Amino acid sequence: MTGEVKRKYIKIIGGGLVGIEIAYILARNGFVVHIFNHEQPLMCQMEKSLPFKKEMQEELSAWNSPTYLTAKRLGVNLENIDHDFVKIMENSLKSFPNVSFIDAEINELNLSELSLITTGNNTTKLLIDNLSKYIGENKVEYFHPAPLKLSYIDIKNLHHDHDDFYHVNLSEDEYMLLCDNLKRYRSVYDGSKLLNEISIEKRAENNSLRTFLRPIFNQGSKPYASIRLRKQDGDYILLDFYSALSDNEQAKLIGGISAFKGANISEFGKIYKRTYLHSSACLNKYLQVKNYHNLFVGGSFLGIGGVHENLLVANYLAFNLMNEAEGRNLQEYPENSCTKLIIEKLLQKSVLNHMLLSLNYDIIKKNDSLLFKSEAITEFKENYYGKYFQRNNHLR
């Protein structure tokens, strides 16, 4: 860090990779940064194909991205980052005297403070409800189910269908007992209309569970309902059997099904809630909430997918946060850049189809890949730094 710490305070809500990237840039330039983050499991998605990785990495290098340069130095593949790498970035950031990590959830926004929301998929309901005061209903929420998995099922209790697919049969008494047990438990998302379409407990409550556990008649048997399974790496995945119940409640349910006596639960079912902003409706081109100049949004909460894409947008955000803090005019995204392509597409795209925005799958065509010019990023940064801009401003 060069020079004295400026008494310019910026609040970052969410300490994932994007929040850390932006905080690093702000701290390196002398701003006081408070990161509010309640420790939650890191959820990373592996990027299967990056046909424009070269272009994006060249641009991240031009931005002088702390995360990209650190990953390159350590030989870490950004296409599949993990919790350990995020911790390396976090520990490096903690060495700045002008950075504070605060283990707390922010559920109410203070618009007198310059704030950035980068909570990603871990945004709390209370914060989303508070944010709705400023963006209205310009967001989309849905649930992503992960199935329950069993191991050591007695093969005699399984009926083989084809390939790796099996089913177990339930009598009417066993099915009704399952429904009765399900109705006793309260889902962690109890009351959500969206969950009615997914969880077995809501289906039982609505008396529609048998529609999904429809009976499979085999060898003269006439079961009242059937549970479908798929064998994978020694485990059996229960199909259409998604639950938001606690682990203990799921264990009781499985223990009450005779075909699963003696089986082990190798992985409990989960239903992850996802919330994305309808960015084109509630954000301007600087990724500020419209009509609220002190409130910026970044990261996958915007509906952007991919580590590279999110880091590019993070660098753009960091510079305009510094502009806002100093009362300077905000700058539009650099011309001839991947960053521009991402943000322009984001501000045109509805997220109502639940598809995340990605350069590799949504935007760049073959002839677009020649658009990137490193001078565009340099010019953008010089407009912020002015005569203080340092071309070799590398990591500490």
C-alpha positions, 0 to 999 in steps of 0.5 A: 500500500502506498501513502497514508490510509484515507479515511474513506470507509466502504462496507462490503456485505459478503466475504466470498471471493468477489468480496475479497477481490474488491476489498483487496483493490480498495485496501491497496489504494488506501481505503478503509474496508469493513467486510461483514461475513458470516462463515458459511460453506463455500459453494464452488462450481467447476467450469467445464469449458472455457473457450475464451479463457485466454481473452478473459485471463489477459484482461484480468492481468490488465486489471491487475486482478489480485485473485488472478495474479495470486492464483497464477503465482501459486499454480491454482486453477481458477476454473475449480477454486476451493475453500483453501484458496479463498482462505489464502486470499482472506489471510493475505487481505487481513494483513492490511491495517485498513481492513476489518473482518466482522463475523456478523450478518447484515440484515438491514441496509444503511444507505448513508454508508457506501456499501457493496452487496456480494453475498452470492447464494448466501444472501439471508432472507432478512437482507433480501426483504430489506433490499426489496424496499429499494428494488421492489420485486426485481429478483427471482428465487428458486430452490435447487435440490440435492438428493438423499443417498443411501448405501448398504441396501439389501439387494433383496429389497430392490427391484431392478428396472434397467441399467442402474435404475431400481425401485422399492415398493410401498404398501398402502399402510407404509405409504400412509405412515410415510405421509403422516410422518412427513406432515409432522415435521416443519420444513426449514423453508416452511410456508414457501410456495416455491417449495411446494413443487419440490419437497416431499414434505410439501407434497405430503401436506398437499396430498400429492406425494403419490403422484411422484411416487407412482406405483410400478407394477412388477412380477404380479405385485400391485404396490400402492407407491414406489420409490425410484433409485439410481445406483452411482458409485456404490450409493443409491440416489433416491429420485424425486425424494427431495427434502428440506427436513433436518438430518435427524428427521430424514433419518427417521423417515428412512428408518420407517421404510422396511425396504431400507432397514439396515441401510446407511444414509451416506448423504442427506438431502438438501434444498439450496435456495438461490436468489438472483437480482433482475439486474436489468430492472434494478441496476444502472450501468455502474451496477448501482441500485437505481436511485441509490448511489451509495448501494452497489451489487456484485458477484453471482447475486447479479446472476453472473456465472463463472469465476473469470466473469465475476472477477472481471466485473469485480475489478470494474466495481472496485474502481467505481466504488473508489470514484464514488467514495471520492466524489468523482464521476463514475466511469463506464466499462472499458470499450473493447473489453470482455467486462463491457460484454458481460455488463451490457448483456447483464443489463439486457438479460432477464434472469427469470429463466434461472440461467446464469450469465457467462461469456462462454455460453451466452455472449461471445461469438467467434468474431467477438473474441478479437475485441479485447484490447489491454489499452482499454483497461489501462485507460480506464484505470488511468482515468481513476488514478490520474497522475498517480496511476502506477503501471506496476502496481502489483500485489503486496 
